[in-house]
């Protein structure tokens, strides 16, 4: 399927950012797969599992040609990100990048030994990669939720690809544009996941500081998570960062659940 206009997140003629079609179905969690393109060279973000491979392959072949796919970014080790990696490495010359802590784990997804050398590790502090004529920032997102986790910032499009952070499960809309809709979106759809899966205030505070630094230097106009709705508009972005900064989550609130179990588990 060609990308519909609303799924073109940015296009200045040489630099494009696409939200690819959601091919998830059944019990699979909904995922957003993104493609960043600069001067026809592509970077695929969190491509998902085996069932997504064939239709996504077709989309990318039409958009840029598989031979122009240079990077496959893996924010962390979960199956909805990595499970289909072997297919991508077998059919392209792309380099896959992930936290160095997961290099010995990813082959358990069935990575062929001939493509393993193109799986590369990222140090904890991230870095900058060259894509076409642009620079793409790989920024730390550790303990949000994975201990070896990265996010992507594109300074050309001013888009933060936040991975599992700002996950909103079950929404029936693709974008949050209106400031009046943001609070309900965060409290009803983002908060439950963030509180259960993320690392809490010890992580949120330095992360918020990093995002503000990026915004001051380059600007952030869009937050594009791997699941759920995309948050657009600088006002919404800044309010979202402020909302997260002091939110209690994970180790801040999980303590009371550590008790000897009393209920019996029965499965039909």
VEXDREN-2710 file (C-alpha; in Angstrom, 1 decimal):
% VEXDREN-2710
k/r/px/py/pz
1/UNK/0.0/0.0/0.0
2/UNK/1.3/3.4/-0.9
3/UNK/1.6/5.9/2.0
4/UNK/-1.6/8.0/2.3
5/UNK/-1.1/11.8/2.7
6/UNK/-1.9/11.8/6.4
7/UNK/0.9/9.3/7.0
8/UNK/3.5/11.6/5.5
9/UNK/4.7/13.3/8.7
10/UNK/7.3/15.5/6.9
11/UNK/8.4/16.1/3.4
12/UNK/10.6/19.0/2.2
13/UNK/11.5/17.4/-1.1
14/UNK/14.7/15.7/0.0
15/UNK/13.9/14.7/3.5
16/UNK/10.8/12.6/4.3
17/UNK/9.3/10.9/7.4
18/UNK/6.6/8.3/6.9
19/UNK/4.2/6.5/9.3
20/UNK/3.9/3.2/7.5
21/UNK/0.6/1.3/7.3
22/UNK/-0.4/-0.6/10.5
23/UNK/-0.6/-4.2/9.4
24/UNK/-1.2/-5.6/12.9
25/UNK/-4.3/-7.7/13.5
26/UNK/-5.8/-10.2/15.9
27/UNK/-4.1/-10.4/19.3
28/UNK/-1.0/-8.4/18.1
29/UNK/-0.4/-5.1/19.8
30/UNK/-0.8/-2.2/17.5
31/UNK/2.5/-0.8/16.3
32/UNK/3.7/2.3/14.5
33/UNK/6.6/1.6/12.1
34/UNK/8.4/4.7/10.8
35/UNK/10.7/5.3/7.8
36/UNK/13.1/8.3/7.7
37/UNK/14.4/9.2/4.3
38/UNK/17.1/11.7/3.3
39/UNK/18.2/12.0/-0.3
40/UNK/16.6/8.6/-1.0
41/UNK/18.5/6.8/1.8
42/UNK/16.3/5.2/4.4
43/UNK/16.3/4.3/8.1
44/UNK/13.6/2.0/9.3
45/UNK/12.5/2.2/12.9
46/UNK/11.3/-0.8/15.0
47/UNK/10.1/-3.0/12.1
48/UNK/8.2/-5.5/14.2
49/UNK/7.6/-9.2/13.7
50/UNK/7.4/-11.8/11.0
51/UNK/3.8/-11.0/10.0
52/UNK/4.7/-7.4/9.3
53/UNK/7.7/-8.2/7.1
54/UNK/6.1/-8.9/3.8
55/UNK/3.7/-5.9/3.5
56/UNK/6.3/-3.5/5.0
57/UNK/8.9/-4.8/2.6
58/UNK/6.6/-4.0/-0.3
59/UNK/5.9/-0.5/1.0
60/UNK/9.6/0.3/1.3
61/UNK/10.4/-1.2/-2.0
62/UNK/7.9/1.2/-3.6
63/UNK/9.0/4.2/-1.5
64/UNK/12.8/4.1/-1.8
65/UNK/13.9/0.6/-3.0
66/UNK/15.2/-2.0/-0.6
67/UNK/18.8/-1.3/-1.9
68/UNK/18.5/2.2/-0.4
69/UNK/17.6/1.0/3.1
70/UNK/20.8/1.8/5.1
71/UNK/19.8/1.4/8.8
72/UNK/17.3/-0.6/10.8
73/UNK/17.0/1.0/14.2
74/UNK/15.9/-1.2/17.1
75/UNK/14.9/0.7/20.2
76/UNK/15.1/-2.3/22.4
77/UNK/14.8/-6.1/22.4
78/UNK/11.1/-6.8/22.5
79/UNK/9.5/-9.1/19.8
80/UNK/7.2/-6.4/18.4
81/UNK/10.5/-4.6/17.4
82/UNK/13.0/-7.3/16.6
83/UNK/11.3/-10.6/15.8
84/UNK/11.3/-10.1/12.0
85/UNK/14.9/-8.8/11.8
86/UNK/16.4/-11.8/10.0
87/UNK/14.2/-11.2/7.0
88/UNK/15.3/-7.6/6.7
89/UNK/19.0/-8.4/7.0
90/UNK/18.7/-11.3/4.5
91/UNK/17.0/-9.1/1.9
92/UNK/18.9/-5.9/2.3
93/UNK/22.4/-4.6/3.0
94/UNK/21.1/-2.5/5.9
95/UNK/23.0/-2.3/9.2
96/UNK/20.8/-3.0/12.3
97/UNK/21.6/-1.0/15.4
98/UNK/20.6/-1.7/19.0
99/UNK/21.9/-1.3/22.5
100/UNK/25.1/-3.2/23.0
101/UNK/23.5/-5.1/25.9
102/UNK/21.2/-7.0/23.5
103/UNK/23.7/-8.2/21.0
104/UNK/24.0/-11.7/22.4
105/UNK/20.2/-12.0/22.9
106/UNK/18.9/-11.0/19.5
107/UNK/20.3/-14.1/17.7
108/UNK/17.7/-16.1/19.7
109/UNK/15.1/-14.7/17.4
110/UNK/16.6/-16.8/14.6
111/UNK/19.2/-14.5/13.2
112/UNK/21.2/-16.2/10.4
113/UNK/24.9/-16.4/11.2
114/UNK/25.8/-14.8/7.8
115/UNK/23.9/-11.6/8.7
116/UNK/25.0/-11.4/12.4
117/UNK/28.0/-9.1/11.5
118/UNK/25.5/-6.4/10.4
119/UNK/23.9/-6.2/13.9
120/UNK/25.8/-3.4/15.6
121/UNK/25.8/-2.3/19.3
122/UNK/25.3/1.2/20.5
123/UNK/27.1/2.5/23.7
124/UNK/24.9/3.8/26.5
125/UNK/25.3/7.5/25.6
126/UNK/24.0/7.0/22.1
127/UNK/25.4/9.0/19.1
128/UNK/24.8/10.5/15.7
129/UNK/24.5/8.7/12.5
130/UNK/24.7/10.0/8.9
131/UNK/21.7/9.4/6.8
132/UNK/21.9/10.9/3.3
133/UNK/23.0/14.5/3.9
134/UNK/21.3/14.6/7.4
135/UNK/22.4/13.7/10.9
136/UNK/20.1/11.6/13.0
137/UNK/20.5/11.6/16.8
138/UNK/20.3/8.3/18.8
139/UNK/19.5/9.4/22.3
140/UNK/19.4/7.5/25.6
141/UNK/16.0/6.2/26.7
142/UNK/17.2/3.6/29.2
143/UNK/14.6/2.1/31.7
144/UNK/11.8/3.5/29.5
145/UNK/11.0/0.6/29.6
146/UNK/14.0/-1.5/28.7
147/UNK/17.4/-1.1/30.5
148/UNK/19.0/-0.9/27.1
149/UNK/16.7/1.5/25.3
150/UNK/17.2/4.2/22.7
151/UNK/15.1/6.8/21.0
152/UNK/15.6/8.7/17.8
153/UNK/15.5/12.5/17.2
154/UNK/15.4/13.9/13.7
155/UNK/16.5/17.6/13.7
156/UNK/15.4/18.2/10.1
157/UNK/11.8/17.2/10.7
158/UNK/11.9/18.1/14.5
159/UNK/10.4/14.7/15.3
160/UNK/11.2/12.7/18.5
161/UNK/10.6/9.0/17.9
162/UNK/10.0/8.0/21.5
163/UNK/9.6/4.2/21.2
164/UNK/7.5/2.8/24.0
165/UNK/7.5/6.1/25.9
166/UNK/4.1/7.8/25.5
167/UNK/2.5/4.5/24.4
168/UNK/-1.3/4.9/24.2
169/UNK/-3.1/1.6/23.9
170/UNK/-6.6/1.4/22.5
171/UNK/-7.0/4.9/21.0
172/UNK/-9.0/5.2/17.8
173/UNK/-7.3/8.3/16.5
174/UNK/-3.9/8.7/14.9
175/UNK/-2.9/12.2/16.0
176/UNK/-3.3/14.5/19.0
177/UNK/-3.3/18.0/17.6
178/UNK/-5.7/20.1/19.8
179/UNK/-4.2/21.2/23.2
180/UNK/-7.7/20.7/24.7
181/UNK/-7.4/17.0/23.9
182/UNK/-4.0/16.4/25.3
183/UNK/-4.8/16.1/29.0
184/UNK/-7.4/13.4/28.5
185/UNK/-5.1/11.6/26.1
186/UNK/-2.2/11.5/28.6
187/UNK/-4.3/10.7/31.7
188/UNK/-6.6/8.1/30.1
189/UNK/-4.5/6.4/27.5
190/UNK/-0.8/7.1/28.3
191/UNK/-0.6/7.1/32.1
192/UNK/-1.7/3.4/32.7
193/UNK/1.1/2.0/30.5
194/UNK/3.8/4.5/31.6
195/UNK/3.1/3.9/35.3
196/UNK/3.4/0.1/34.9
197/UNK/6.3/-0.2/32.4
198/UNK/8.5/2.8/32.9
199/UNK/11.4/3.5/35.3
200/UNK/9.9/6.3/37.4
201/UNK/11.0/9.8/38.4
202/UNK/14.7/8.9/38.7
203/UNK/14.6/8.4/35.0
204/UNK/11.9/10.9/34.0
205/UNK/13.7/13.9/35.4
206/UNK/17.0/13.6/33.5
207/UNK/15.0/12.5/30.4
208/UNK/12.9/15.6/30.6
209/UNK/16.0/17.7/31.0
210/UNK/17.5/16.1/27.8
211/UNK/14.3/16.8/25.8
212/UNK/14.3/20.4/26.9
213/UNK/17.9/20.8/25.8
214/UNK/17.1/19.3/22.4
215/UNK/14.1/21.5/22.1
216/UNK/16.1/24.7/22.9
217/UNK/18.7/23.9/20.4
218/UNK/16.8/22.2/17.5
219/UNK/13.1/22.2/18.5
220/UNK/10.7/19.3/19.0
221/UNK/7.4/19.7/17.2
222/UNK/6.2/16.0/17.1
223/UNK/6.4/13.1/19.5
224/UNK/5.9/9.9/17.6
225/UNK/5.7/6.8/19.8
226/UNK/5.8/3.2/18.6
227/UNK/2.3/2.5/19.8
228/UNK/-0.8/4.7/19.6
229/UNK/-1.4/8.3/18.8
230/UNK/1.3/10.8/17.6
231/UNK/1.4/14.1/19.6
232/UNK/1.9/17.2/17.4
233/UNK/2.5/20.9/18.0
234/UNK/5.3/22.4/20.2
235/UNK/2.8/23.5/22.9
236/UNK/1.6/19.9/23.2
237/UNK/5.2/18.6/23.2
238/UNK/6.3/20.9/26.1
239/UNK/3.2/20.1/28.1
240/UNK/3.8/16.4/27.6
241/UNK/7.3/16.7/28.9
242/UNK/6.1/18.6/31.9
243/UNK/3.4/16.1/32.6
244/UNK/5.9/13.2/32.6
245/UNK/8.6/14.8/34.6
246/UNK/6.9/14.4/38.0
247/UNK/4.8/11.4/37.3
248/UNK/5.2/8.5/39.7
249/UNK/5.8/5.2/37.9
250/UNK/7.4/1.8/38.2
251/UNK/9.6/1.5/41.3
252/UNK/8.0/4.7/42.7
253/UNK/4.7/2.8/43.2
254/UNK/5.2/-0.9/42.8
255/UNK/6.3/-1.7/46.4
256/UNK/2.9/-2.8/47.8
257/UNK/2.5/-5.6/45.2
258/UNK/5.5/-7.6/46.7
259/UNK/3.5/-10.0/48.9
260/UNK/3.2/-13.7/49.3
261/UNK/0.4/-14.7/46.8
262/UNK/-2.9/-15.8/48.3
263/UNK/-5.1/-16.4/45.2
264/UNK/-5.1/-19.6/43.2
265/UNK/-4.6/-19.3/39.5
266/UNK/-7.1/-21.2/37.4
267/UNK/-6.9/-21.2/33.6
268/UNK/-9.8/-22.3/31.3
END
